Amino acid sequence: MVLVKAKKEELLGPLSDVSGIIERRHTLPILSNVLIERVPGALSFLATDIEIQITSRGSVEPSGEVRSVTVGARKLVDILRALPDGAEVTLQQQDKRLLVKAGKSKFVLQTLPAEDFPRLAKPAGDVARFSLQQKELRRLLGLVQYAMAQQDIRYYLNGLLMVVEDKTLKLVATDGHRLAYASMALDAKLPRQEVIVPRKTVLELGKLLADSDAEVRIELSTTQAAFAFGGVDLVSKLVDGKFPDYTRVIPVGHKNQLAIGRETLRQALLRAAILSNEKFRGVRWVLTDGSLKIVSSNTEQEEAEETLEVNYKGEPIDIGFNVNYLLDVLNNVAGSEVECRFGDAASSALLSFASEAEFKYVVMPMRI
């Protein structure tokens, strides 16, 4: 029985949208599969890892009698990618197998019952609903997502705090050593909702969102976050935990400050990083009137020193940082100039950009 006849690209697009969340090893074999099913006027592809569920609707209309089937996602993706561009592909169910035919090529894949495919339940309770442009959400995620923790025992740091309140959306990420904060105004006034979106969901969103004015519809409940855009529906469970109070982390009143060209500073840090300690990645900033000296050294007693002329007129400061934390923000936030504010050698530093008025980056010092 035929499920669909379509061009390779018409199947590969939506299939690629959903297959990124599928893990290579699963205790449940069906989680390695994608659910392909007929929906009104379209063919739908659904994948899940139990924590995240992504559905993508293709533009092709099903032509056969089969309602739904599940098949190994990565194998089907690999087969479609390997076929010639523009190839006419037929998906056909035969007993408990799926036949993939294109020209003189034929592939036979095992299937599992579609009725056994798990789906995330609908959320209960209050839901905050709002919309914004895809490019705006993509930009906000890019400003903060690199500061998320990765496999931290403090599981609530392995994700992104998303807060809606009144007419503001705030995103915060921290790994305990640095914190990135960004916000933007919304059209609608909303009740307060605070959720922690898992790291994997955030990274997947960053891949799928387009740099366009098209809309993304967002729903936040106490148990789920849902994002709908461009034929894709992404639903994610939330991280259950209490995120640190970021308002206490962002320093206020640092009097020592300097403004410096972002690319000038980035290039100097890249050069100094070459001879930094491979394990601790520390660099010293030695600030005096009109001068910033960036110094690094390693266990082999090799040293690097970069001296930059800056408009600094504050107290002399000798402070250490993890160079990767500084490069992360300079690589991910656009803008010609970065403003740095300092307390003393034991206080965190605050970095901001004139081009991103609602962005703040806090980095803790390290002893070198």
C-alpha beads as a LAMMPS data file, in Angstrom:
LAMMPS data file: protein, C-alpha beads

368 atoms
367 bonds

1 atom types
1 bond types

-500.0 500.0 xlo xhi
-500.0 500.0 ylo yhi
-500.0 500.0 zlo zhi

Masses

1 110.0

Atoms # bond

1 1 1 0.000 0.000 0.000
2 1 1 1.393 3.380 -1.037
3 1 1 1.860 6.071 1.588
4 1 1 3.194 8.846 -0.606
5 1 1 4.909 9.713 -3.892
6 1 1 7.005 12.853 -3.782
7 1 1 10.282 14.513 -4.717
8 1 1 13.215 13.613 -2.495
9 1 1 13.510 17.220 -1.226
10 1 1 9.817 17.347 -0.217
11 1 1 10.385 14.435 2.168
12 1 1 13.924 15.213 3.310
13 1 1 13.130 18.769 4.511
14 1 1 10.526 17.965 7.175
15 1 1 12.251 14.691 8.062
16 1 1 15.508 16.561 8.771
17 1 1 13.602 19.068 10.939
18 1 1 12.548 16.356 13.388
19 1 1 15.402 13.832 13.269
20 1 1 17.937 16.029 15.111
21 1 1 16.539 15.130 18.545
22 1 1 16.758 11.367 18.019
23 1 1 19.513 9.782 20.118
24 1 1 21.645 7.049 18.584
25 1 1 21.064 4.674 21.494
26 1 1 17.718 4.112 23.139
27 1 1 16.297 1.640 25.633
28 1 1 13.035 1.834 23.647
29 1 1 13.647 0.861 19.993
30 1 1 10.639 2.872 18.785
31 1 1 12.326 6.105 19.926
32 1 1 14.824 5.625 17.086
33 1 1 11.897 5.827 14.663
34 1 1 9.987 8.678 13.101
35 1 1 6.193 8.566 12.928
36 1 1 4.994 9.400 9.419
37 1 1 1.252 9.989 9.213
38 1 1 -1.437 11.547 7.077
39 1 1 -2.960 14.758 8.379
40 1 1 -5.505 16.883 6.470
41 1 1 -3.808 18.018 3.268
42 1 1 -0.273 17.100 4.293
43 1 1 2.188 14.472 5.431
44 1 1 3.383 14.832 9.026
45 1 1 6.701 13.672 10.508
46 1 1 6.980 13.291 14.291
47 1 1 10.005 12.399 16.458
48 1 1 10.432 12.299 20.219
49 1 1 12.962 11.383 22.887
50 1 1 10.238 11.453 25.610
51 1 1 11.482 14.887 26.798
52 1 1 11.090 16.739 23.478
53 1 1 8.621 16.181 20.645
54 1 1 8.951 17.775 17.199
55 1 1 6.351 17.612 14.440
56 1 1 6.996 18.921 10.927
57 1 1 4.371 19.077 8.198
58 1 1 5.632 18.771 4.641
59 1 1 4.082 20.496 1.635
60 1 1 3.413 17.190 -0.119
61 1 1 -0.074 15.665 -0.013
62 1 1 -0.327 11.896 0.688
63 1 1 -1.448 9.901 -2.301
64 1 1 -2.037 6.439 -0.877
65 1 1 -4.211 4.564 1.590
66 1 1 -1.802 4.122 4.532
67 1 1 -2.696 6.238 7.593
68 1 1 0.590 6.049 9.518
69 1 1 3.860 4.156 9.885
70 1 1 7.021 4.358 12.008
71 1 1 10.450 3.699 10.549
72 1 1 14.115 4.192 11.506
73 1 1 14.655 7.957 11.167
74 1 1 18.404 8.087 10.567
75 1 1 18.328 5.297 7.980
76 1 1 15.547 7.023 6.050
77 1 1 17.394 10.353 6.188
78 1 1 20.614 8.720 4.955
79 1 1 18.780 6.975 2.088
80 1 1 17.056 10.180 0.946
81 1 1 20.291 12.184 1.128
82 1 1 22.078 9.583 -0.979
83 1 1 19.485 9.711 -3.779
84 1 1 20.009 12.045 -6.770
85 1 1 18.588 15.566 -6.523
86 1 1 15.019 15.757 -7.782
87 1 1 14.504 11.987 -7.542
88 1 1 10.871 10.823 -7.426
89 1 1 10.467 8.737 -4.258
90 1 1 7.699 6.315 -3.342
91 1 1 7.108 5.180 0.244
92 1 1 5.094 1.983 0.292
93 1 1 4.063 -0.209 3.215
94 1 1 4.361 -3.963 2.677
95 1 1 3.543 -6.263 5.590
96 1 1 5.665 -4.919 8.481
97 1 1 8.191 -3.210 6.232
98 1 1 8.467 0.087 4.391
99 1 1 9.663 0.061 0.786
100 1 1 11.542 3.137 -0.380
101 1 1 11.712 3.232 -4.175
102 1 1 13.372 5.767 -6.456
103 1 1 14.152 4.937 -10.088
104 1 1 16.023 1.626 -10.066
105 1 1 16.889 1.884 -6.346
106 1 1 14.877 0.008 -3.720
107 1 1 15.320 -0.157 0.060
108 1 1 13.379 -2.270 2.551
109 1 1 13.152 -0.951 6.121
110 1 1 11.657 -2.506 9.262
111 1 1 8.699 -0.728 10.847
112 1 1 7.119 -0.737 14.314
113 1 1 3.382 -0.268 15.095
114 1 1 2.338 3.383 14.846
115 1 1 -0.090 2.955 17.734
116 1 1 2.879 2.241 20.060
117 1 1 4.571 5.561 19.273
118 1 1 4.710 7.743 22.437
119 1 1 3.426 11.322 22.449
120 1 1 3.721 14.097 25.036
121 1 1 0.497 14.796 26.886
122 1 1 -1.188 18.198 26.641
123 1 1 -0.266 20.548 29.524
124 1 1 -2.692 21.255 32.344
125 1 1 -3.190 24.548 34.178
126 1 1 -2.577 28.145 33.124
127 1 1 -0.748 28.795 29.874
128 1 1 0.997 32.041 28.873
129 1 1 0.585 32.570 25.112
130 1 1 2.437 35.138 23.023
131 1 1 4.061 35.599 19.625
132 1 1 7.158 37.252 18.191
133 1 1 9.205 37.147 15.026
134 1 1 11.382 34.085 14.483
135 1 1 14.460 36.254 13.964
136 1 1 13.859 37.979 17.323
137 1 1 13.676 34.728 19.288
138 1 1 16.664 33.379 17.345
139 1 1 18.648 36.522 18.171
140 1 1 17.741 36.379 21.878
141 1 1 18.705 32.706 22.131
142 1 1 22.032 33.461 20.424
143 1 1 22.782 36.176 22.982
144 1 1 22.560 33.849 25.990
145 1 1 22.576 30.122 25.133
146 1 1 26.398 29.669 25.228
147 1 1 26.322 30.424 28.986
148 1 1 24.155 27.366 29.801
149 1 1 25.750 24.642 31.901
150 1 1 26.426 21.246 30.354
151 1 1 25.849 18.079 32.406
152 1 1 26.143 20.020 35.677
153 1 1 25.102 18.204 38.839
154 1 1 22.993 21.303 39.524
155 1 1 20.515 20.136 36.888
156 1 1 18.540 23.418 36.938
157 1 1 21.555 25.125 35.313
158 1 1 21.443 22.740 32.307
159 1 1 18.929 24.918 30.547
160 1 1 17.659 28.424 29.941
161 1 1 15.435 30.480 32.214
162 1 1 12.543 32.019 30.285
163 1 1 10.438 34.589 32.117
164 1 1 7.380 36.436 30.832
165 1 1 5.919 39.195 32.951
166 1 1 3.659 42.069 31.918
167 1 1 5.029 43.050 28.483
168 1 1 8.560 41.667 28.824
169 1 1 10.314 38.437 27.840
170 1 1 13.571 37.697 29.678
171 1 1 16.097 34.955 28.923
172 1 1 18.858 34.028 31.386
173 1 1 21.583 31.377 31.249
174 1 1 24.357 30.618 33.725
175 1 1 26.804 27.828 34.527
176 1 1 27.777 29.292 37.894
177 1 1 30.917 30.989 36.510
178 1 1 29.257 33.460 34.131
179 1 1 25.735 34.672 33.407
180 1 1 24.106 36.035 30.240
181 1 1 20.863 38.044 30.372
182 1 1 18.751 39.407 27.512
183 1 1 15.239 40.825 27.329
184 1 1 12.770 42.313 24.874
185 1 1 9.371 43.988 24.931
186 1 1 6.234 42.053 23.956
187 1 1 2.997 43.324 22.470
188 1 1 0.719 41.549 24.931
189 1 1 0.507 42.011 28.696
190 1 1 0.942 38.586 30.274
191 1 1 0.705 37.032 33.734
192 1 1 4.078 36.059 35.178
193 1 1 5.349 32.658 34.029
194 1 1 8.842 31.392 34.801
195 1 1 10.172 28.179 33.215
196 1 1 13.524 26.453 32.654
197 1 1 13.793 25.154 29.078
198 1 1 16.235 22.196 28.729
199 1 1 19.563 22.757 27.000
200 1 1 18.777 20.271 24.214
201 1 1 15.521 22.084 23.399
202 1 1 17.278 25.461 23.257
203 1 1 19.966 24.169 20.891
204 1 1 17.359 22.527 18.647
205 1 1 15.346 25.752 18.502
206 1 1 18.471 27.630 17.485
207 1 1 18.875 25.266 14.512
208 1 1 15.238 25.301 13.380
209 1 1 14.283 28.980 13.724
210 1 1 14.650 31.032 10.550
211 1 1 16.168 34.508 10.347
212 1 1 12.850 35.895 9.133
213 1 1 9.919 38.101 10.105
214 1 1 7.654 35.043 10.193
215 1 1 5.882 34.420 13.474
216 1 1 6.704 31.951 16.219
217 1 1 3.860 31.218 18.631
218 1 1 4.965 30.342 22.159
219 1 1 3.010 28.674 24.960
220 1 1 4.483 28.352 28.453
221 1 1 2.817 26.269 31.150
222 1 1 4.087 24.871 34.448
223 1 1 5.087 21.590 32.764
224 1 1 5.792 22.375 29.095
225 1 1 7.065 24.925 26.618
226 1 1 5.663 24.818 23.075
227 1 1 6.924 26.635 19.975
228 1 1 5.046 26.656 16.649
229 1 1 6.587 28.163 13.500
230 1 1 6.867 27.499 9.773
231 1 1 5.120 24.110 9.775
232 1 1 7.116 22.936 12.838
233 1 1 5.659 22.267 16.299
234 1 1 8.215 21.750 19.062
235 1 1 6.960 20.713 22.507
236 1 1 9.346 20.250 25.418
237 1 1 9.117 19.182 29.030
238 1 1 10.697 21.636 31.468
239 1 1 13.559 21.326 33.922
240 1 1 11.973 20.966 37.360
241 1 1 13.984 23.124 39.718
242 1 1 14.589 26.590 41.134
243 1 1 16.808 28.823 38.995
244 1 1 19.217 31.105 40.916
245 1 1 18.100 34.694 41.522
246 1 1 19.854 36.353 38.595
247 1 1 18.973 39.869 39.834
248 1 1 21.415 39.387 42.735
249 1 1 24.203 38.276 40.395
250 1 1 24.184 41.283 38.043
251 1 1 26.446 43.894 39.706
252 1 1 25.244 47.459 40.180
253 1 1 27.447 50.464 40.842
254 1 1 30.817 49.296 39.480
255 1 1 32.704 52.587 39.020
256 1 1 35.748 51.384 37.111
257 1 1 34.893 51.135 33.428
258 1 1 36.350 51.129 29.960
259 1 1 35.003 50.941 26.420
260 1 1 37.018 49.044 23.830
261 1 1 36.523 47.833 20.269
262 1 1 35.010 44.342 20.342
263 1 1 37.179 42.970 17.535
264 1 1 40.360 44.570 18.918
265 1 1 39.762 42.907 22.283
266 1 1 38.724 39.593 20.701
267 1 1 41.882 39.344 18.599
268 1 1 44.117 40.202 21.573
269 1 1 42.411 37.520 23.699
270 1 1 42.740 34.933 20.910
271 1 1 46.493 35.570 20.746
272 1 1 46.941 35.504 24.532
273 1 1 44.888 32.296 24.771
274 1 1 47.485 30.412 22.726
275 1 1 49.888 30.299 25.687
276 1 1 47.312 30.072 28.482
277 1 1 47.165 27.048 30.753
278 1 1 45.274 24.354 28.786
279 1 1 43.333 23.230 31.857
280 1 1 42.406 26.533 33.536
281 1 1 42.514 28.848 30.497
282 1 1 43.314 31.871 32.666
283 1 1 44.359 35.347 31.455
284 1 1 45.199 38.376 33.591
285 1 1 43.879 41.841 32.859
286 1 1 46.195 44.520 34.263
287 1 1 44.435 47.878 34.065
288 1 1 46.222 51.187 34.610
289 1 1 45.595 54.710 33.301
290 1 1 45.183 54.479 29.524
291 1 1 46.401 50.871 29.324
292 1 1 45.040 47.322 29.335
293 1 1 47.657 44.604 29.525
294 1 1 46.466 41.028 28.867
295 1 1 48.893 38.416 30.188
296 1 1 48.841 34.616 30.015
297 1 1 51.248 31.839 30.938
298 1 1 51.322 28.056 31.127
299 1 1 52.993 25.232 33.043
300 1 1 55.928 25.247 30.607
301 1 1 56.742 28.806 31.758
302 1 1 55.776 30.276 28.393
303 1 1 54.166 33.705 28.421
304 1 1 52.124 35.975 26.182
305 1 1 51.513 39.683 26.707
306 1 1 49.205 42.021 24.769
307 1 1 49.118 45.749 25.537
308 1 1 46.170 47.844 24.333
309 1 1 45.687 51.590 24.614
310 1 1 42.297 52.212 26.234
311 1 1 40.339 55.115 27.688
312 1 1 40.638 53.812 31.251
313 1 1 41.007 56.276 34.125
314 1 1 39.862 54.214 37.112
315 1 1 41.715 52.472 39.919
316 1 1 44.585 50.109 38.997
317 1 1 43.193 46.558 38.782
318 1 1 44.889 43.186 38.308
319 1 1 42.138 40.605 37.696
320 1 1 42.032 37.115 36.182
321 1 1 39.402 35.565 33.895
322 1 1 38.798 32.328 32.037
323 1 1 39.589 33.455 28.479
324 1 1 36.944 31.126 26.992
325 1 1 34.189 32.933 28.918
326 1 1 35.313 36.262 27.461
327 1 1 35.647 34.913 23.918
328 1 1 32.184 33.325 24.111
329 1 1 30.462 36.654 24.600
330 1 1 32.621 38.462 22.025
331 1 1 31.942 35.726 19.446
332 1 1 28.184 35.639 20.007
333 1 1 27.195 39.258 20.523
334 1 1 27.523 41.659 17.601
335 1 1 28.533 45.271 18.103
336 1 1 31.553 47.416 17.413
337 1 1 32.277 48.296 21.039
338 1 1 32.067 46.500 24.371
339 1 1 31.796 48.282 27.700
340 1 1 33.468 46.610 30.700
341 1 1 32.738 47.567 34.318
342 1 1 34.802 46.416 37.312
343 1 1 34.662 46.564 41.090
344 1 1 37.938 45.116 42.336
345 1 1 40.046 42.008 41.663
346 1 1 37.647 39.851 43.710
347 1 1 34.416 41.131 42.123
348 1 1 32.633 39.934 39.016
349 1 1 32.898 42.051 35.863
350 1 1 29.921 43.314 33.852
351 1 1 30.113 43.443 30.034
352 1 1 27.544 45.221 27.881
353 1 1 27.131 46.479 24.318
354 1 1 25.607 49.728 23.074
355 1 1 24.131 47.761 20.147
356 1 1 22.235 45.451 22.556
357 1 1 20.659 47.728 25.148
358 1 1 18.839 44.894 26.970
359 1 1 21.834 42.540 27.202
360 1 1 24.173 41.998 30.180
361 1 1 27.015 39.517 30.694
362 1 1 28.530 38.833 34.099
363 1 1 31.799 36.909 34.454
364 1 1 33.358 35.812 37.741
365 1 1 37.060 36.459 38.313
366 1 1 39.548 33.619 38.761
367 1 1 42.728 33.501 40.782
368 1 1 45.848 33.169 38.632

Bonds

1 1 1 2
2 1 2 3
3 1 3 4
4 1 4 5
5 1 5 6
6 1 6 7
7 1 7 8
8 1 8 9
9 1 9 10
10 1 10 11
11 1 11 12
12 1 12 13
13 1 13 14
14 1 14 15
15 1 15 16
16 1 16 17
17 1 17 18
18 1 18 19
19 1 19 20
20 1 20 21
21 1 21 22
22 1 22 23
23 1 23 24
24 1 24 25
25 1 25 26
26 1 26 27
27 1 27 28
28 1 28 29
29 1 29 30
30 1 30 31
31 1 31 32
32 1 32 33
33 1 33 34
34 1 34 35
35 1 35 36
36 1 36 37
37 1 37 38
38 1 38 39
39 1 39 40
40 1 40 41
41 1 41 42
42 1 42 43
43 1 43 44
44 1 44 45
45 1 45 46
46 1 46 47
47 1 47 48
48 1 48 49
49 1 49 50
50 1 50 51
51 1 51 52
52 1 52 53
53 1 53 54
54 1 54 55
55 1 55 56
56 1 56 57
57 1 57 58
58 1 58 59
59 1 59 60
60 1 60 61
61 1 61 62
62 1 62 63
63 1 63 64
64 1 64 65
65 1 65 66
66 1 66 67
67 1 67 68
68 1 68 69
69 1 69 70
70 1 70 71
71 1 71 72
72 1 72 73
73 1 73 74
74 1 74 75
75 1 75 76
76 1 76 77
77 1 77 78
78 1 78 79
79 1 79 80
80 1 80 81
81 1 81 82
82 1 82 83
83 1 83 84
84 1 84 85
85 1 85 86
86 1 86 87
87 1 87 88
88 1 88 89
89 1 89 90
90 1 90 91
91 1 91 92
92 1 92 93
93 1 93 94
94 1 94 95
95 1 95 96
96 1 96 97
97 1 97 98
98 1 98 99
99 1 99 100
100 1 100 101
101 1 101 102
102 1 102 103
103 1 103 104
104 1 104 105
105 1 105 106
106 1 106 107
107 1 107 108
108 1 108 109
109 1 109 110
110 1 110 111
111 1 111 112
112 1 112 113
113 1 113 114
114 1 114 115
115 1 115 116
116 1 116 117
117 1 117 118
118 1 118 119
119 1 119 120
120 1 120 121
121 1 121 122
122 1 122 123
123 1 123 124
124 1 124 125
125 1 125 126
126 1 126 127
127 1 127 128
128 1 128 129
129 1 129 130
130 1 130 131
131 1 131 132
132 1 132 133
133 1 133 134
134 1 134 135
135 1 135 136
136 1 136 137
137 1 137 138
138 1 138 139
139 1 139 140
140 1 140 141
141 1 141 142
142 1 142 143
143 1 143 144
144 1 144 145
145 1 145 146
146 1 146 147
147 1 147 148
148 1 148 149
149 1 149 150
150 1 150 151
151 1 151 152
152 1 152 153
153 1 153 154
154 1 154 155
155 1 155 156
156 1 156 157
157 1 157 158
158 1 158 159
159 1 159 160
160 1 160 161
161 1 161 162
162 1 162 163
163 1 163 164
164 1 164 165
165 1 165 166
166 1 166 167
167 1 167 168
168 1 168 169
169 1 169 170
170 1 170 171
171 1 171 172
172 1 172 173
173 1 173 174
174 1 174 175
175 1 175 176
176 1 176 177
177 1 177 178
178 1 178 179
179 1 179 180
180 1 180 181
181 1 181 182
182 1 182 183
183 1 183 184
184 1 184 185
185 1 185 186
186 1 186 187
187 1 187 188
188 1 188 189
189 1 189 190
190 1 190 191
191 1 191 192
192 1 192 193
193 1 193 194
194 1 194 195
195 1 195 196
196 1 196 197
197 1 197 198
198 1 198 199
199 1 199 200
200 1 200 201
201 1 201 202
202 1 202 203
203 1 203 204
204 1 204 205
205 1 205 206
206 1 206 207
207 1 207 208
208 1 208 209
209 1 209 210
210 1 210 211
211 1 211 212
212 1 212 213
213 1 213 214
214 1 214 215
215 1 215 216
216 1 216 217
217 1 217 218
218 1 218 219
219 1 219 220
220 1 220 221
221 1 221 222
222 1 222 223
223 1 223 224
224 1 224 225
225 1 225 226
226 1 226 227
227 1 227 228
228 1 228 229
229 1 229 230
230 1 230 231
231 1 231 232
232 1 232 233
233 1 233 234
234 1 234 235
235 1 235 236
236 1 236 237
237 1 237 238
238 1 238 239
239 1 239 240
240 1 240 241
241 1 241 242
242 1 242 243
243 1 243 244
244 1 244 245
245 1 245 246
246 1 246 247
247 1 247 248
248 1 248 249
249 1 249 250
250 1 250 251
251 1 251 252
252 1 252 253
253 1 253 254
254 1 254 255
255 1 255 256
256 1 256 257
257 1 257 258
258 1 258 259
259 1 259 260
260 1 260 261
261 1 261 262
262 1 262 263
263 1 263 264
264 1 264 265
265 1 265 266
266 1 266 267
267 1 267 268
268 1 268 269
269 1 269 270
270 1 270 271
271 1 271 272
272 1 272 273
273 1 273 274
274 1 274 275
275 1 275 276
276 1 276 277
277 1 277 278
278 1 278 279
279 1 279 280
280 1 280 281
281 1 281 282
282 1 282 283
283 1 283 284
284 1 284 285
285 1 285 286
286 1 286 287
287 1 287 288
288 1 288 289
289 1 289 290
290 1 290 291
291 1 291 292
292 1 292 293
293 1 293 294
294 1 294 295
295 1 295 296
296 1 296 297
297 1 297 298
298 1 298 299
299 1 299 300
300 1 300 301
301 1 301 302
302 1 302 303
303 1 303 304
304 1 304 305
305 1 305 306
306 1 306 307
307 1 307 308
308 1 308 309
309 1 309 310
310 1 310 311
311 1 311 312
312 1 312 313
313 1 313 314
314 1 314 315
315 1 315 316
316 1 316 317
317 1 317 318
318 1 318 319
319 1 319 320
320 1 320 321
321 1 321 322
322 1 322 323
323 1 323 324
324 1 324 325
325 1 325 326
326 1 326 327
327 1 327 328
328 1 328 329
329 1 329 330
330 1 330 331
331 1 331 332
332 1 332 333
333 1 333 334
334 1 334 335
335 1 335 336
336 1 336 337
337 1 337 338
338 1 338 339
339 1 339 340
340 1 340 341
341 1 341 342
342 1 342 343
343 1 343 344
344 1 344 345
345 1 345 346
346 1 346 347
347 1 347 348
348 1 348 349
349 1 349 350
350 1 350 351
351 1 351 352
352 1 352 353
353 1 353 354
354 1 354 355
355 1 355 356
356 1 356 357
357 1 357 358
358 1 358 359
359 1 359 360
360 1 360 361
361 1 361 362
362 1 362 363
363 1 363 364
364 1 364 365
365 1 365 366
366 1 366 367
367 1 367 368
